[in-house]
Amino acid sequence: MGMSLTSIGGGIATGMLLAGFVVAMLGAFNLLGFIQKIFTPMVMNVFLFLLTFQLILIFFKGMLKTSADGVLDMPVSLFSIGIAIFVILLKIKGKPAIGNFSILIGMVVGWILYVLVFPSGQAVNVESSLSFPIFPFGKPNLNVSIIAVTFLASFVNLSNTIASVRAVSNLLQQKATESQLRRSYVLTGLFSIAASVLGLVSYATFASSIGFLESTRNFDRKPFLIGGGLMSLLGVIPFLGGILATLPITVGNAVLFAAYLQLLGTSLKGIKGYDFNSVTIHRLALPLLIGVCIMNVDATLFSGMPALLQPLLTNGFIMGVLLSILLEKLINWDKVGP
């Protein structure tokens, strides 16, 4: 399109800044009623289902290692599948004291065995100095087209904070208060603004973390704070981050594949109480299956469409959520039936 990378990067940064600011203001001025009208319980159910399928597809593909010529590396791939089965069996067959730590055990065991069976001899590469560049991909600009697409994608992502909070509240069997939702939106918006300044992926309270909660059954806040502190330490000390980066990608994906199976259970719990028939099933099936179909279609098939819309139209997750919102707003499902 004749646009420089810095121009595109600056437009993305602007879109993320605007989305973060709007979300933070919605929380700060108690305007969450607007969000709740858009992201109804059914929209959030579609969100969780699509998130489950999207992540499982990513992790499954990540388990399978391919060579430079595109041929499947059978030894490594079978090893990763074995690790996934090992973690699943630990969760199913192991005692709670062991099953709740199946993810950690699988990661450590898989890492050690991988190094022994497939020694790579790769050294740990770390940066010589620590720096935090401001807007590394381009300074904010007024590239309206890029800003519009980025804002829409980021806003949908950030707004589903309510799905994360309510899903966890159901898991904890505690009702989330309006004050908690407001604080969550303010922090989500502020962190997204910080992410755009540092050139990071837009922040969001990822509902997929529920899969870890379901697996570990540990709902205490202390492990979360300790884990967050350790992750921050890895970023501040490049050498430590470099060591963690040596974790084999296939092993990490295998463990996450097993962990995120739990997210499907959370999705299924969300549709309890709904009575689906031959007509109302479209309320769930249409956005869900359309989203999954787009996820599995080669993005190059959309190359004939406007370039600025391609990132949006090829994103099955976002398109499924948007379609669900339209269906909820255009159709009164309580009055339709066979």
Buried (B, 14 or more C-beta within 10 A) or exposed (E): EEEEEBBBBBBBBBBBBBBBBBBBEBBBEEEBEEBEEEBBBBBBBBBBBBBBBBBBBBBBEBBBBEEEEEEEBEEBBEBBBEBBEBBBBBBEEBEEEEBBBBBEBBBBBBBEBBBEEBEEEEEEEBEEEEEEEEBBBBEBBEBEBBBBBBBBBBBBBBBBBBBBBBBBBBBEEEEBEEEEBBBBBBBBBBBBBEBBBEBEEBBBBBBBBBBBBBBBEEEEEEEBEEEEEEEEEBEEEBEBBBEEBEBBEBBBBBBBBBBBBBBBBBBEBBBEEBEEEEEBEBBBEBBBBBBBEBBEEEEEEBEEEEEBEBBBBBBBBBBBBBBBBEBBEEBEBEEEEE
